Amino acid sequence: DDPFKQVKKMIKDLIVRLLEEANEEAEQKGWCDTELSTNEQTRKEKTEAVEGLHAEIDETEASIAKLTKEVSDLSGQIQELDAAVAKATTLRNDEKAKNEETIKDSKEAQVAVEQALQVLKDFYAKAGEATALVQQEPPEIFDKPYQGMGGESGGVIGMLEVIQSDFARLETETKAAESQAQAVYDKFTEDSSVDKAAKQKDVEYKSNKKESESEELLEMKADLESTQKELDAALRYYEKLKPSCVDAGVSYEERVARRKEEIESLQEALRILNGEDIA
């Protein structure tokens, strides 16, 4: 009987177990390499996606805040335009009413003065004619026949004609001022209307853009939530892989080298026990 039979069997079994272990570890190494590579790519993609979504969300939120302020400012400007037009309209109506009253009074005054002038002119004309027809001598207390005050340069007729001219000028000037004021008012209201329409259109555009971006923001946040969950899952899986694929203590290459040395030593011992020439 071979005295080394049991020892040699133990060595052979050990060699077989080491070879099986090497195959299993090679398969494990291949699996780890695949899983680590896939996981690394996933973590990289999801990290970049999360960072990109954060940047897009920040940018969109800033844009929405800006649009909100711009819409608020434009709405305030529209209210100011409406208030200015309302105030101008009130002032214009008051001024127009006052001018119309002045024009009306001037016309009535001119008619009244014209009537008074006509009465006086008729009176002085008739008085002159009547005096010329009188044949008897005037009383001694009069130097000459009474012909009235109409012929004097500073007489009533002259004063009334000046007054009539003043009222006519007041009517003309007031009409011109009214026409000018109405033109200025019409220009102001027209410009204000155009400005208001432009601002309202801008408000509509910015409001629609804000609404659209708000919807996009909700979608971004939903994408961020799902992408973050995917990243967290990849990170958890990486932690799960680390004990067997990363933190094994000794590198795979070192374990292969040591196992090879161990197998070669066992094979050499087996040959010696078999009486083979190892020289």
Secondary structure as GFF3:
##gff-version 3
##sequence-region A 1 279
A	DSSP	alpha_helix	5	133	.	.	.	ID=ss1
A	DSSP	alpha_helix	156	241	.	.	.	ID=ss2
A	DSSP	pi_helix	242	246	.	.	.	ID=ss3
A	DSSP	alpha_helix	252	273	.	.	.	ID=ss4
###
